Amino acid sequence: MRSILIFYEHISREYETCMRIKESLEKTPNIKVYVFSLHFQVLEALWRAKRNYIEMVIVPYAYKENSLKPISYLLRKSPIPYVINLHHEQIGAVYNEERLFPIDEISKNRVIHFVWSNHFKEKLISRGVNEELIKVTGSIRTDLVKHAFQKDKSTFSKEFNLNVDKKWILLCESGTTPYTEIEMKKKEKQGLKRSDIIEYNKSISLAYLENIRQNK
């Protein structure tokens, strides 16, 4: 029996996706998949690893070696062939986009990165990530949305008075607004640079205006 460990960080954002990956992988004979919280169930994962050969570990993020710190003991003690980064964050503003990219030898040449598109793949390559370790998969979380709409489209059409025979476009918008002056001062006290906060406000304002323009 070959075992795979999947770790999730945010239960509302990632858990259901991880369970669907588990369901899909277990359709292959002799594969057993276990899903654990990266913050609260690492000891359970270690217990499982002592009793099974672990062929693959799937993590929510891996930007540097320290990202794998919660499971470092597991990686040191077990000869795990594959470490996969689901890379849940792939959209960032210009001022903080760099936080999305791997920065060290481990994350660039040891971890397999799942990416949503060739666009993000090229960005990883430009920052030195091994191209052979980048796999374009699409956004696995949007599969959940697609499934929900296909399953209950008639229900949505009745609730929102939509034509069930037409194509629908789902627009994701966080509703975030720029920081007020009071909020900016609080962020500065927390250690953020004022110039970065101003740049953030500009990006949020542009996104908000573009959202309004596209929905007129």
Secondary structure as the mmCIF struct_conf table of DSSP 4:
data_model
#
loop_
_struct_conf.conf_type_id
_struct_conf.id
_struct_conf.beg_label_comp_id
_struct_conf.beg_label_asym_id
_struct_conf.beg_label_seq_id
_struct_conf.end_label_comp_id
_struct_conf.end_label_asym_id
_struct_conf.end_label_seq_id
STRN STRN1 ARG A 2 TYR A 8
BEND BEND1 GLU A 9 GLU A 9
HELX_RH_PI_P HELX_RH_PI_P1 ILE A 11 TYR A 15
HELX_RH_AL_P HELX_RH_AL_P1 GLU A 16 LEU A 25
TURN_TY1_P TURN_TY1_P1 GLU A 26 LYS A 27
BEND BEND2 THR A 28 THR A 28
TURN_TY1_P TURN_TY1_P2 PRO A 29 ASN A 30
STRN STRN2 ILE A 31 SER A 37
TURN_TY1_P TURN_TY1_P3 LEU A 38 PHE A 40
HELX_RH_AL_P HELX_RH_AL_P2 VAL A 42 ARG A 51
BEND BEND3 ASN A 52 ASN A 52
STRN STRN3 ILE A 54 VAL A 59
BEND BEND4 PRO A 60 PRO A 60
BEND BEND5 TYR A 63 LYS A 64
HELX_RH_3T_P HELX_RH_3T_P1 GLU A 65 ILE A 71
HELX_RH_AL_P HELX_RH_AL_P3 SER A 72 LYS A 77
BEND BEND6 SER A 78 SER A 78
BEND BEND7 PRO A 81 PRO A 81
STRN STRN4 TYR A 82 ASN A 85
HELX_RH_3T_P HELX_RH_3T_P2 VAL A 94 LEU A 100
BEND BEND8 PHE A 101 PHE A 101
BEND BEND9 ASP A 104 ASP A 104
HELX_RH_AL_P HELX_RH_AL_P4 GLU A 105 ASN A 109
TURN_TY1_P TURN_TY1_P4 ARG A 110 ARG A 110
BEND BEND10 VAL A 111 VAL A 111
STRN STRN5 ILE A 112 VAL A 115
BEND BEND11 TRP A 116 SER A 117
HELX_RH_AL_P HELX_RH_AL_P5 ASN A 118 SER A 126
TURN_TY1_P TURN_TY1_P5 ARG A 127 GLY A 128
HELX_RH_3T_P HELX_RH_3T_P3 GLU A 131 LEU A 133
STRN STRN6 ILE A 134 VAL A 136
HELX_RH_AL_P HELX_RH_AL_P6 ILE A 140 PHE A 160
TURN_TY1_P TURN_TY1_P6 ASN A 161 ASN A 161
TURN_TY1_P TURN_TY1_P7 VAL A 164 ASP A 165
BEND BEND12 LYS A 166 LYS A 166
HELX_LH_PP_P HELX_LH_PP_P1 PRO A 178 THR A 180
HELX_RH_AL_P HELX_RH_AL_P7 GLU A 181 LYS A 189
TURN_TY1_P TURN_TY1_P8 GLN A 190 GLY A 191
HELX_RH_AL_P HELX_RH_AL_P8 ARG A 194 GLN A 214
TURN_TY1_P TURN_TY1_P9 ASN A 215 ASN A 215
#
